Amino acid sequence: MGGTSEREYSEKLSETLEKLNKRVKDIQKDFDKIEKIKVNALKKAEEMRRSAEKDINKIEKNIAKSKDLAPESKQRLQSQIAITRNDIENKYAMSRTQIAESIIPVSV
């Protein structure tokens, strides 16, 4: 009565292992893509911070050089600059945290 042979079971096990290996490779490719996206996002966040700081420094220098601005105006602008710098740092920190937490380890 022709039951399943050892060879047939071995072939099925091999096929299952091949499918598993293919899926593992696909998952690793996806993970590599995610890591690349995270690295690019970190670079963008750093560039955003550097660019904003550069712009603020330039504005700050121009304010200091300005002879048309009253001392009170310069003080108010310096206060706005401090607030803007703080806002930049907060947004930068928030972005880095969000990127770092983008993949939460799942416990099995």
Helices and strands as residue ranges (DSSP letters): H 6-65, H 71-100
